[in-house]
């Protein structure tokens, strides 16, 4: 996933999507997907349920203690109440006017603990 930064070539990891699997307070397993190449926005999946597409700003989808919302900045935010805030958003690539960077985007991922995760017996991993 190379891109040109002024006069340098930057070698990076190619990521075009973020996926989270979250277990709710009642044990339900929610799968959340955000693909920066998709026009569908975020997708929330649960076995036995229909997929829910979060394309525009609206009230957060609430599943037990998990809140999922698409923000105005096209940022998908997943909050596990009292535990974590996870988000993914698309940013324009620097020097996007260079031919080598045409049609490339940056996928920004943020993970923020809402508690002292260093003292957790089993912190998220993947």
C-alpha positions as CSV (number, residue, x, y, z in Angstrom):
1,X,0.0,0.0,0.0
2,X,2.5,2.6,-1.1
3,X,1.7,6.2,-1.6
4,X,3.8,9.2,-2.5
5,X,4.4,11.8,0.2
6,X,5.9,14.8,-1.6
7,X,9.1,13.4,-3.0
8,X,9.1,10.2,-0.9
9,X,7.4,6.9,-1.3
10,X,5.7,5.7,2.0
11,X,5.3,2.0,2.4
12,X,2.3,1.1,4.7
13,X,-0.3,-1.5,5.4
14,X,-3.2,-1.6,3.1
15,X,-6.4,-1.5,5.0
16,X,-9.7,-0.6,3.3
17,X,-12.1,-1.9,6.0
18,X,-12.5,-2.1,9.8
19,X,-14.3,-5.0,11.4
20,X,-15.4,-5.4,15.1
21,X,-17.1,-8.3,16.8
22,X,-18.7,-7.2,20.0
23,X,-20.4,-9.3,22.6
24,X,-23.2,-7.4,24.3
25,X,-24.2,-7.4,28.0
26,X,-26.7,-10.2,27.3
27,X,-24.3,-12.3,25.2
28,X,-25.5,-11.3,21.7
29,X,-22.7,-11.3,19.1
30,X,-22.8,-8.1,16.9
31,X,-20.5,-7.8,13.9
32,X,-19.8,-4.2,12.7
33,X,-18.2,-3.4,9.3
34,X,-17.0,-0.2,7.8
35,X,-15.5,-0.4,4.3
36,X,-14.0,2.8,2.9
37,X,-14.6,1.7,-0.6
38,X,-18.3,1.0,-0.1
39,X,-21.1,3.4,-0.7
40,X,-23.3,1.5,1.8
41,X,-21.7,3.1,4.9
42,X,-21.5,0.9,8.0
43,X,-23.1,-2.5,8.3
44,X,-24.3,-4.2,11.5
45,X,-24.8,-7.9,11.4
46,X,-26.2,-10.4,13.8
47,X,-26.9,-14.1,13.1
48,X,-30.6,-14.6,12.5
49,X,-31.3,-10.9,12.0
50,X,-31.4,-8.7,8.9
51,X,-28.3,-6.6,8.2
52,X,-28.7,-2.9,9.2
53,X,-27.0,-0.3,7.0
54,X,-25.9,3.0,8.7
55,X,-25.4,5.3,5.7
56,X,-26.4,8.7,7.1
57,X,-26.6,10.5,10.4
58,X,-29.5,9.2,12.5
59,X,-30.1,8.1,16.0
60,X,-27.6,5.5,17.2
61,X,-28.6,1.9,16.8
62,X,-28.7,0.4,20.3
63,X,-28.2,-3.3,21.0
64,X,-28.2,-3.9,24.7
65,X,-25.1,-1.9,26.0
66,X,-23.7,-1.2,22.5
67,X,-24.4,2.0,20.6
68,X,-23.5,2.2,16.9
69,X,-23.8,5.5,14.9
70,X,-22.7,7.1,11.7
71,X,-21.5,10.7,12.4
72,X,-21.7,13.7,10.1
73,X,-18.0,13.3,9.2
74,X,-18.8,9.9,7.8
75,X,-17.2,8.4,10.9
76,X,-18.6,5.1,12.2
77,X,-18.6,5.0,16.0
78,X,-19.2,1.9,18.1
79,X,-19.5,2.5,21.9
80,X,-19.6,-0.4,24.4
81,X,-21.1,1.4,27.4
82,X,-18.4,1.9,30.1
83,X,-15.8,-0.1,28.2
84,X,-14.7,1.2,24.7
85,X,-15.3,3.6,22.0
86,X,-14.2,2.3,18.6
87,X,-14.3,4.4,15.4
88,X,-13.3,4.4,11.7
89,X,-13.4,7.2,9.3
90,X,-12.1,8.0,5.8
91,X,-9.7,10.9,5.2
92,X,-8.3,12.2,1.9
93,X,-4.8,11.0,1.2
94,X,-2.0,13.6,1.4
95,X,-0.8,14.8,-2.0
96,X,-3.9,13.3,-3.6
97,X,-3.3,15.3,-6.7
98,X,-0.2,13.1,-7.6
99,X,-0.9,10.4,-10.2
100,X,0.5,7.7,-7.9
101,X,-2.1,8.7,-5.2
102,X,-5.2,8.8,-7.5
103,X,-8.3,7.2,-5.9
104,X,-6.5,6.4,-2.7
105,X,-7.9,7.1,0.8
106,X,-6.8,6.8,4.4
107,X,-8.7,4.7,6.8
108,X,-8.4,6.2,10.3
109,X,-9.0,3.8,13.2
110,X,-9.4,5.0,16.8
111,X,-9.8,2.9,19.9
112,X,-10.4,4.6,23.2
113,X,-10.8,2.8,26.5
114,X,-13.5,4.3,28.8
115,X,-12.1,2.6,31.9
116,X,-8.6,1.5,33.2
117,X,-7.9,-1.2,30.5
118,X,-4.4,-1.9,32.0
119,X,-6.1,-3.5,35.0
120,X,-8.5,-5.7,32.9
121,X,-8.0,-9.4,33.2
122,X,-8.7,-9.9,29.4
123,X,-8.5,-6.8,27.3
124,X,-9.6,-6.7,23.7
125,X,-7.2,-8.4,21.3
126,X,-7.2,-9.6,17.7
